[in-house]
Amino acid sequence: MFHLNNTQLFKLIMPFILASILYVYSDDIMQDADSVFPTIQQYSNKELDEKAKVYLKIQRDRDVYATIVSQMQKREKNRNWIVENLLYEKKSEKSIPIVKKEVVRKKKIAKEQHWKLQILYPNKKVAIINSKIVHEGFMVDGAKVIKIMQNKVLLKTKKGKKWLSLFH
């Protein structure tokens, strides 16, 4: 077994004795400590707290409002720029909508109808016109493919016959 001398036994038991004394006399020790080291007392004013909460809410609402106004001004500025620079073309005193002008241009192109020969396979009698694969007798964008030759294709359109050739 273990043999301890008096000093070693005292060092072993001392923390337990001190903890017991502190536990028994803790209230008295705390009162004495308050008189020696006074704590800062916090004063609460409910009316002041309510006013502070209202002020903080108003401040947050102002920040949100300022952000919204800033975003609205940016949108208005962008809208004005689009209207002035993209949607209308200035011509003398009157402005003509570009969108309307584009529709008229597309209608004119549709009436004139253009065909572009892209690839020819004359041995197989196959061609690609306006990104569509066609054979003799097929229709492509309002025209009938009449003949596929070595370097050109004959189309029959509403205005008559038209030859398409590569690299033209």
Summary of the structure (lengths in Angstrom):
residues: 168
radius of gyration: 47.1
end to end distance: 113.1
largest distance: 127.9
contacts: 335
relative contact order: 0.05
helix: 52%
strand: 24%
